Structure formats: C-alpha cells, structure tokens
Amino acid sequence: MLALPLVAGAQIDPVKRDLIQIGYNQPLEGRAPVAGYAFYYHNQPDFLRTNLTLRLALAPVYVDSELGFVHGLGPQTDFAIGAAGGGFADGHNEIDAGQYNQRESFDGHGGEISASIYHLFNPDDQIPLNLVLRGAAHYSFFSANDDTAANFKTPGDMTTFSVRTGLRYGGIEPTLFPELAMELSVWYEGLFRANPGRYGFNGDRQIESATHLFWSAAALSYTLPESKQNFSARLVAGVSVNADRLSAYRLGGFLPLAAEYPLSLPGYFFQEFSARQFAILNASYLLPIAPNQRWNLNFNAATAVIDYLPGTGQSGNSVSGVGAGILYRAPSDKFRFMVNYGYGFNALRDGERGANAISVLLQIDLDKPHGSGFSATQPNHWRGWNWLFGR
C-alpha cells in the first residue's frame, strides 16, 4: 500500500493538479496481500519556464517524477525525462486457485530513469491523437519477507531495459469518475533483462530474458448535463510473448487508480489472476440520489476471459463480478469519498465459488476546480458528444 501505482500518462498533462488519492481493497474471505494506494499527485504546467511541465507523484516510500519539455522536439512534439524509485513496488505476491501463497511471495525495490517522446498528429482537432515512445532503464533488487519460506530463493538483482510505444486517441484524466472522456489506443511494451535467472524452490521458476506485451483499450465516460448521471465503460485486451510471473498481466480487485489501465474485477483479490492473454470489460453507472448531486449510487460490473500463466489460475477461463457503492461529493467537488461492495461470482475460496470484498476510495483536490477540462458549461466541448449520442 505504501508503493506507487503506475500513474505515468500517455502525454504531458496540460492541467494544473494537486490531488491526494487513497484506495484500499479488503476481501471478506480468505487471506490476501494488503492492497491499496496512497499518493499525492502534483502536475504543474509553466514550471520555472512556460515550456516546462513538472509531474510529481509522492507515496510514503516511493516517488515518480517527470519533467516535460513542451514542443521540445518541434511544434507538435514534446520530450520528457523521468526518474522514479523507492520501496516495495517491485515485489511479487503469489496467488494460485484463490490461495495467497505467502511462502512464495517476496519484496522488491528499485529505481528507474526514462525518456519519452509525445507527438501530436492533429493539433487542430478536438480529440488528440498522440504517438508515445518511451525508453527506460530499471534496476530491481529483491528480498525475502517474514513470511517467505526459508528455502525459497528470491530473484537476484536485475536490470531491465524497456521500450514502450503506442497510439492513443483521446485520453482519461487521472481522477475518480471523470465526467467526460474517451480513448482508443494500441500499445506495445518490450522488457529486456540484462541478467535473468532462476529462482524459487531449487530454481523451479524462470525469469525470461525478453518479454513482449501487446494490448489495446477502448473507453468511454459520459455525463448527462442536466441529471448528472454518468455512464462509463472500458474494454481492454492483451496478449504476451514469453511472459513470466514478474511481467504477466494481473487482474482483480477494485482500485480504479492502481494503474494507468486498471484491470478491475470487483469481489476478487487485488491482482488475483496472472494472465498471458486476456480480455476484460468494465462498466459502471453513477446515479445522483440527492437534488444537489452530493450523494450518488454507483453500480459496477466486470467480466473477463483469461489465459492463465502456467502454474497459476483456476479451473474455468471466464470470471465475472458485480459491485455497488455510495459516493459522496463535496459541493465544490474538492472531496470525493466512496465505499463499494463487490461480489466475485467465480472467485475460488476453500473449494467454493463466490467471494465478497469492500473497497474504500478517497480523492481530495487541493487546487481550485479546473476550468480547462471538459464540462457541461462549455458547449463547444460537447458538440461531438451530442452528435455521437444523437442529441
């Protein structure tokens, strides 16, 4: 919970932000690793100079930062350098058939430097199309914790070079339940390890020297201007080549800001499933239940098809979950708090199907409400959406 989620975006954020984000996922059956996030997110355009943007995310034992040079490589091409590091973010929790295997789990710490290029293809259009290219060098070192088996050997120190590239049309703000958003994107990420090896009981597990990840996403969030009812959906699908336990896709839990592309399954352990390939559909509906829209009911659901990583998973490749919660928003929208209940239909607990979980989410906006984003008071930002929905 003290480490930072993957909050790096796919372009330089042009909006000033000062946000505190806290999330916690607590299963009601079985033993699971502590799952949550707590971080302060600061984004400052015009940092020192008009063409510099500073993004900084601070967690109790982790920091993630990026300095962006707007138009640094041309009129429509931005450049950024980043640095990140701290404790626990590189650890691994072994979960198989609904069982959290503490004896096979371990801690991981590390640091990273990166460089990114963001190119905008359509500067005159309302919805941006960006090309992203990022290279990074990441150093990790691992250690046993109090519950790791004495005869379980953790991985050795490791350097990973990665390259990530993709096309992203649109985007989603790093906030809880954004009022208006859409995205279509395709991605590739290659992980190349300089010193892979074996670990586990008598070296029974392999760290691959190269892993290739391919995924795509489609998302839409829309709020009715008068009633403030919000509808949102996200479809993500991914495949991999040579995935291992440290690079596989992880699905499960209900923590919407735990990653840039959260693979949420309400009612399940956080990151319960390790996948070589998958497809997941999330949908939610937010309904105001008070005239001032301070109190809202939220209904959410998810379903996924998973090809489990060998040595993990459970019988049946299809899993689904539903959830419901209540969201409170302060009048100025500086404070959002939500409690959500989730039920996992296919979760395996002590040989039986079905599990329950509670999630708590908190967002505090330390800055004044943003005026440069989408809002119902800016009709020009809604014209394309009105056309899309036949209004």
N, C-alpha and C positions, 0 to 999 in steps of 0.2 A: 504493500500500500504506500510505502514511502518513496517508491521509484516513480518515474515519469512515464506517462503514456506517449505514444508516437503522435505528437501534435504537429509535426512539420507539415506545412501545406504544399500545394502544388503551384503556388505562385506567391509573389510578395504581397502580403496583406496590406491593402491601402487604407484601412480604417484604424484609427486610434482605439486601443482597447486596454482596459485594466480589469481583468476578471479573476475571480477566485472560483475554482471548480473542485468539488468534492463528490465522490461517489463511492458507495460501498454495497457489495453484493453478499448476502448471507443466506446460505442454504439452510433449510429446516430439517433435512435428513442427511445422514452421513457426515463424514469428516472431510473437509475441503480446505485447500490453502486459503489464507487470508487474501481477499480480492477487493481491490479498490484503488482509487487515485485521489491525490490531494496536491494541487499545484496552483501557482499564481501565474497567469498569462498576461504578459505585457507586450503590446505592439505599438511602436512609436514611429510614424512617418515623420519626415523632416528632422531626423535625429542628427544634431550638430550642423548638418547641411541639408538643403532642400532635396537632394537626390539620394539621401541615405534613409533606410528604414531599419530599425532595430526590433527584432523579435526575441523575446526572452521568456522562458518558462522555467519556473523555480519550484522544485519539490523539496521536501525536507532533506533528502540525501542525494539529489540529482539536479543537474542544470542542463538545459538545452537552449542554445542561442544561435542566432543567425543575423548577420549584418548584410543587408541588401543594398546594392548599388542600382538604383532605378535608371534605366537607359544606359547602364554601364558598358554594354557592348553594342549599342546602336539605338536608334529611335524607338524600336519595339522590342528590344532585347535587354533583360535585366540580368544581373550577375550577383551572386551571393556567396559568402563564405560562412561556415558554421563550425561550432565546437560544442561538444556535449560530453557528459561524463558523470560518474558517481557510482552509487552502490545499488546492488540487488536487481537492476534492470535486466541483466543477462542470465539470471537464474532460470532453472527449469523445474517444473512441477510435473511429476509423472502421474497420469491419471489413465486408468485402463478399466473398462467394463464398470464404470461408476465407482471405482475404488481409487482413493488417493494413496499412492504408494510413497509414503514419506521416506522409506529406506532407500528409494531410488531417486529421490529429489535432492537438489543441491542449490547453493547460492552462486551467483555470478555477478561480477562487477567489471567496469571498463570505462573506456573513453573513446571519443571519435572526433575526427576532423572531416570536413566535407566542403565541396564546392559545387555550386548549382548554376544552371543557366535556365532562364524562363523567357521563352519567345512568344509574343502575342501576334497571331496571324491576322486578326480582324479588328483593328483599333476603332473602326467606325461603327461596329455593331454593338447592340445592347448586351448580348451574351458573349463573353470572351472565349476564344479557342486558343489554348496555350500548349506549347511544347515544353516539356520538362526534361532536363538532363542533369543527373546528379551523380557525382562520384564521391566515395567516402572510404576512409581507412579506419577500421575499428579494432581496438585491442581489448581482449577479454581475458580475465583470469577467474578461475572457479575454485570453490572450496566447499567442503562438507559442512553441513549444519548439525545441530544437536540430534536430529532425527535420522540423518543419513547412516546407512549401515556401515559398520567398521570395515568390512571387506569390499565395499563399493568404491571403486576408484573414479574420482571425478575427472573430467577432461583436463588436459594440460592447457597452459597459457596459449592463446590463439590470436593471430592477426587475420582479419577478414577484410578483403578489398571488395567493394560492391559498386555496381553501376545500376542506376535506375533511370528509365526513360518512359515517357508516356505522352499521350494526347488527352487533354481534359477540356471539355466543352461545358462551360458553366462552372459551378462550384457551390460549396456549402460552408456557411460561416461556422467557426468553432464555438458554437453556443448551444445551449439546450433548446430544442424545438424552435429552430429558426422559422420565421413566418413565411418566407418565400425563398425557394431555392430549387435549382435543377442541376443535374450533372449527367453527362455521358462521358465515359473515359475508358481508355485501354492502357495497360501497363506491362512493363517487363522489368524484372529485377534479377540480376545475376550476383551470386555470392561466391567469392573465390578465396579459399582459405590457404594461407601460406604454410601452415604446419598442422594439417589434420591428423587425426589419430583415432585410437580406440579407447573406450572407457567402459565402466560398468563392472559387472561380476566377471572376472577373468577376461576382460576385454571383449565382451559379447556385443557391444554396440559400436557402430562406426559413425564417425563424422566425415561427411563427404567432402572431397576437395573442391567440388564445384556444384552448386545448386542453381537451378533456373526456375523462376516463378513468373507465371503469366496470369493476369486477371483483368477483368473488366467490371465496370459498375454503371448502373443507371439509377438515378434517384430523382424524386420529385417531392417538394413540400409546398402546399398551397393553403392560404388562409382566406376565408371568405371575409371581405372588407367590413360587412355590417355585423354579422353574428360572431365573427372571430373563431368560428370552427376551423380546425386545422386538420388537413389530411396529408399524410406523408407515406411514402413507400420507397424502398431501396432494394435493388436486385444486384447481387454480387456473385460472380462465378470465377473460379480459378483452377488452374492446373499447374503441375510442377514436374520437374525432371531431377531425379536424384535428391529428393527431399529427405532430411533426417529429423531427429527429434528437436534439434535446435533451429530448424528452418521451416518446418511444416506449418501450414495454416492452422490456427487454433480457433475453435468455435465454442460458444457457450457463455451463459451469464447475461445480465442486463446492465451494462455500463456503457452508455452511448458515447462517452468521450474518452474511452480507454485506448482508442487507436484512431488513425485517420479514416480507416474503413472498419468500424466495429462489426464483428460477426456475432451479433447478439442472438441468444436463444433464451427467452425467459423461462425460469424454473430450473435451469441446469447450473452446474458448477461453472465458474468463470474458466474459460479455455478448457472445457472438459474433453473436447474431441480434437485429435490431431489428424489432419487430412492431407493426402496427396493431391486430391482434387475435390471440388465441392461446388454446389450452387445453393445460395440461400436467399430467401425473400423475407423481408421485414415490412410490416405495415403498422401504422398507428393512427388513432383518431382522437383528437383533443376537443372536448365539448365543454364550453363555459356553462356553469350552473348558477351563476350569480349575475345580476344586471351589470355590475362593474367589471366582469371578467376576472375577478381576483381568484376565484375558485374554479377549477376545471377538473373534469373527469378525463382520464386517459385510458384508452383500450389499445392493446398492442398484441401482435401475433407474429410468429415466425415459423417457417418450415424450411428444411434443408435436406439435400441429398449429399451423402458423404462417402468418399472412398478413403477408408481409414488407412493411416500409416501402419505398415506391418508391425505387429507387436502391441498395438493399441486398438481401441474401439470396442464395439459390442455387436451382438447379433442384430441384423437389420440396418440397412443403409439410409433409412429415412427417419428423421426426427422432427418433432414439432412442439411448440409451446405457445401458451397464451398468457396474457397478463392484464391487470387492471390496477389503476392507481389514482391518486388525487394530487393535483398540482396547485400550489399557491403562488400567485404573482403579486408582488407589492404594487401599489398604484403607479409608481414611477418606473416599474419593471426593473428596478435595480436589484431585486432579490427574487429568486425562484427556488422553491423547495418542493420536492416530490417524494412520495412514498409509493412504491409499486410492488404488487404481489404477482408472482409468476408461477405457473404450473407447467412442468415438463412432462408431456404425455409418455415419452419413450425413455425417460431417464431410468437407469437401472440402479436400484438401491436394495441391497440384501436380497437379490434374486427376484424382486418385484419391480413392476413398471410403475412409474409415476413419482414425481418429486415436487416439492414446494420451495420457494425462495422469496426473500424480501430484498428489495433494493431501495437505497436512500440516495437521493441526488440533491445537490445544492449548488446554486450559482449566485455569486454576488458580483454585481457590476459596480466597480469603484469610480467609474467615469460617468459623465452625463450621457443620456441616451444618444445613440448615434443617429446623425441626420443624413449620412451619405449612403446608407444602405437602402434596400427595398422597404417601402412602407406604403400603407394604403393612402397616405396623404400625398403621394407623388404619382399622379395618374400616368405620366409618361412611362413609368417603370412597370405599369400593369397592362399596357396595351397588348403586348404579345400574349400575356397570360389570359386576358379576356377573350382574345381570338381563339386561343388554344381550347378554352372551355366553352366556346360558343356563346359568350356573353357580350 
